[in-house]
Amino acid sequence: MRKLILSEEVAKTPLAARPYDLRHAAVSTQLAAGVDAATVAEWAGHSVSVLLEIYAAFLDGGQAANRARIEAILGHR
């Protein structure tokens, strides 16, 4: 199926090694962009609990960004 969708050049890259790798990259990118977990879970076909279980390691690195979001809502500079 990947041969039908991906160009020959892209199909040879490590990114296309497994379809899951592309899915993982997409979900990680959505979370990194700040899309809320409920929306990302819906797009990925997961429940929020499954999404957070699978991607918990990725989300653990976002403390500074999360604090900045909270401070922005509270009006802190």
ABEGO torsion letter per residue (X at the ends): XAAAABBAAAAABAAAABAAAAAAAAAAAAAAAGBBAAAAAAAAGBBAAAAAAAAAAAAAAAAAAAAAAAAAAAGBX
